[in-house]
Amino acid sequence: MKYIKDYREGDRVFDIYLCKHKQSAVTKNGKQYDNVILQDKTGTIDAKVWDPNSAGIEEFDTLDYIEVYGEITSFQGALQVNVKRVRRCREGEYVPADYLPVSKHDIDVMYKELLSFIDSIGNRYLKAMLQELFVKNEDFIKAFKQSSAAKSVHHGFVGGLLEHTLSVTKLCNYYCSTYSLLNRDLLLAAAICHDIGKTRELSLFPENDYTDDGQLLGHIVIGTEMVGEVIRRIDGFPAVLAGELKHCILSHHGEFEYGSPKKPAIVEAVALNFADNTDAKMQTFAELLENTNEQGWLGYNRLFESNVRRTKVD
């Protein structure tokens, strides 16, 4: 099959893809059409079915695997598929692993590295809490390895949550080697746990969509509750330490407007917020560059609130 990342404007499309999303819409002239997002393991691409009632368009829905015939066009600098024909595929015609975006890094290798940071923590209460989740809880471990870090924006792929967590932990470990006022055990424990709520906020692929708890509570509150559940099972866990750890999770988005119930009030929470924001923005920019072949200025980006440009290389 030809992967989405390899398409260029003007290419013909004739292959099987996962219908990530489908929504009916109406043009200004009152004509019905379908907005579709096609997905494979290399990413997604917008598609338009301008005549959904034509004989060449079979009935299909979100999460169906469909054989698509069309052509690649460009709209406002982004590629999209002008769909001419669609056939809904039967089981056995496709390999599901070809359609799930996956981290470029080995998931087991990343997880082993994360466990090494847990092993390095000296505080016995924090280490016990982390081991309950990341060593002993097989259901949590499976979900954590398979979860994405977001529905979109950054790290929206299988293993994305692990990759993001490991990057944030590495950044925090660096901060600790540079700023002696930081409590390394507390900061690393907070870094490792800061997004664990995403294992319950988002469903696993291929859906990768918000659950009921994700909509009602969000990963910050869910993660704080998960940590609290484990802490209550550890005899003698210091109340002050528990409060500091939960505070780091509750405040890791930094601002109320970004979903944090609290603003950082201790230095470890400040460090975690910066590490989380750094990795999220760097990955977002990396994915932005990977998903376009445009050179020079790439247009306005909502996250960065700026027109952005690819760096010139001499």
N, C-alpha and C positions, 0 to 999 in steps of 0.2 A: 504494500500500500504506500501511497505518497502521504507523508506527514504534513500537518498543517504548517509547521514552521518552514517548510521548503517551498511553499507556494509563492508565486510572484504575480503581479498584475498581468492579466492577459492569459494566464494558464487555464487549461481545461480541467474540470473536476469530474472524476468518475470513480468513486470509491465509497467505502462504508465508514460512517462516523457515528458517534454517539450524539443523540439529540440532547444536549445539556439543558436546553430551555426552549419553550415554544409559547408564543403569545400572539393572539390575533390583534390586528390593529386596522385602522381605516385611514386612507389617504385624505387629503384636503378635498378631493373630488368625490369622496364618499365610497371609494372602491376598497374592498376588503383585501388585506394581505397578511402574511404571517412573518413575525420577527422570530428568528431561530438562532440559537447558538450551537455550533457544532464543536465537538471536542474529540481530541485524541491525546495520547500521552505527552505530546509536545506542546499542547496548549489549546486555545479556543479561537474561533473565528466567527464573526457575525455573518448571518445569511438572511436573505430575503426571498420569500416565496410570493411573487407578485400576483400569481393567479392560482390560489390554493384550490379552486374548484375545477381546474382543468383535468382532463383524462389522464395526464401523465403524473399526477400527484396523488399517490395513495394516502390513505388515512394513517397518521402517525401521531405520537404524543411525546411529551417530555420523558427522557430516559429510554426511549426506543433506540435501537440501532437501525440506521437507515442508509440505503445506498443512494447517493446523491449524484445527479448529473447537472453540471452548470459551468459557470466561468467565474474567474476571479476578477473583480473590479476594485476600484479605489474610491472611497468616499471620505472627504475631509481628512485625507492623509492616512486612513486606515483601510486595510484590505477587507473585503467582504465577498460572499458568494452570491451570485445571481442564480438562483435555483430554477432549473428548467423541468427536471423530473425527480421524483422521489419514490423509492420502493422500500417498504418496511421489511427488514430482514428477519429470518428465522434463526433460532438458536442453532449453533454449529457452523454458521456462515462467518463468524467473527471470533476473535480471541479477545476476551474482555481486558486482558492486561495491556493490549495495544491502545486502550482508550482512557487509561487513568494516568494523569500527570504525576510523575514520581520525582522525588529529589534526585539530583545528579550524584549525590554522595551515597555510599553504602549505608543503609539504615542500621545494620547490626554493628558496623564499625563506629558509627556516631553514638549509638547507645552505649557501647563499651566505654567510649571516651567520657560520656556523661557519668557513668558509674564510677569512673576513676576520680572524678571530682567529689562524688559522694563519699568515697573511701577516704579522701583527704580531709574531710571535715572532722574536727577534733571534739566539738561539743556532742556529748553522748545523746542528748535529747533530740537535737536536730538531726543527727545521723540516724537515730532510731526511727524518727518520723519519715525521713526520706526512704529508708530501707523498707518500711511498711508499704509504701507506694511503689517504688521503683525496683524492688527486689522480690518482694513476697506476693504482691497483688497481680496475678497473671492476667486478669481481665483488664485492669488498668494499663498494664504494660503493653498489651496488644493494641488497645485503643490509642495509647500515647504514640506508639510507633507508626500507626496508620493514619493519624489525624493530620489535617492541614492546620496552618496557623490562622487562616482567614478564608472567608468565602471568596474573596477576591483580594485586591490591594497588594498583599505580599505573602509569599510562602503558601500560596493556595494550591498545594499538591500533596500527595501521599508522602509522609515523612516531613512535611513542612513544619509541623509543630516541634518535632525533635530537632530539626536543623536550626530553627530560630532559637529554641531554648539553649542549645549548645553554644551558639554564637553569643547570646546574651551572657551566658555563664562565663565564657572566655573573656569577654570584655570586662565583666565584673572582677574576674580574677586578676586581670591586668591592673584595674583600678587599685586593687588591694596591694599590689606590689609597688605602687607609686604613692598612694596616700595612706599613711600609717594610721590615721584616725579611724579608718574603716574596720568594722568587725567582720573579718573574712567569713567566718562560719555562718553568721547571720545573713550576710549579703549573698553568698553562694546558695544557701538554702532558699532564699527568697527568689533568686534568679531561676533556679531549677523548678520552683513551684509557681512562678508568677502567672503562667498561662495554662495550668493544668485544667482549669475550668472549661477550656475549649474542647476537651474530650467529651463533654456533655452539652456544650453550647452548639456544636455543629455535628451533624450526622456524618458518617463515613462516606467515602466515595462509593458509587458515582454521584450520590445526591449532593453531598457536601453543602447542606443547607441548614438553616437555623432550626433547632428543635423548639418545642414549646418552652422548655426552661431557658433556652438560649434567648428567645424573644422576651420572656417575662423577667428574667433575672440578669442575664449576661454573664460572660465568663469570669469577670472580676469577683462578683458576689458568689458565683458557683465555686470558684477556686478557693476562696476564703472559707466557705463552708466545708469543702473537702478537707482542707488542712485542719480545720477545727475538729472534724470527725476523728481524724487520726490522732491528734493531740490528746483528745479526751481518753483514748485507750492506753496512753503511756503514763504510767504512775510517776508522779512527782514532777511532771513537766512544768517548769517555772512559768507562772502566770505572766510576768513581765516580758519574758522572752516570747511567749505565745502572742502577746499583744503586739510586740514589735514586728514579728514575722507577718502577722495578719495585716498590720498597717502597711508594710512594704507592698503586699499584694494589692490592697485596696487603693493605694495611691500610685501604682506604677504607670498610669497614663498621664500623671502629672497635673492635669487641670480638670476642673469640673466639666468644662465644655467638651472634653475628650472622653468623658465617661467615668472618671475617677470619683468615687464617693468621698475620698479624702485627698487633700494635697499633701505632698511629702513633708513630714515633720521631723524626721531623723535623717542623718547623713546617708545611711544605707539606702533609704527610700529614694533620696535624690540620685544616688549613683545608679540604682536600678532603673529609674525613669530615663536617665540619659542613655544607658546601655540599650534598653528596649527601643527607644526612639531612634537611636543610631542604626541598629540593625534593621529595623522596619524600613527606614528611609533609604538606606543603602540597597536593600533588596528590591524595593519598589523601583528605584532608579535603574538597577540592573535589569529587571524584567521589562521596564519600559524600553530600554535600548535593544534588548533581545527580540522584542516583538515588532520592531520596525526596521526597515532597511534605509530609511531616510537619513540623509547626512545633514550636518549643520543644525539649524534651529528646528525643533520638533513641535513647536506650538505650546499653548498654555496647558499646564498640568494643575489640576485642582488641589492635589495634596501639597505640592510645593508652592502653590499660589504664585506661579511665575512661568514665563515662557522658558523652556529648557532647551539645552543644546548638547549635542554629542561633542565630546572633547576632540579637538583636532590633533592628529598625530603626525609629526613631521617625518 
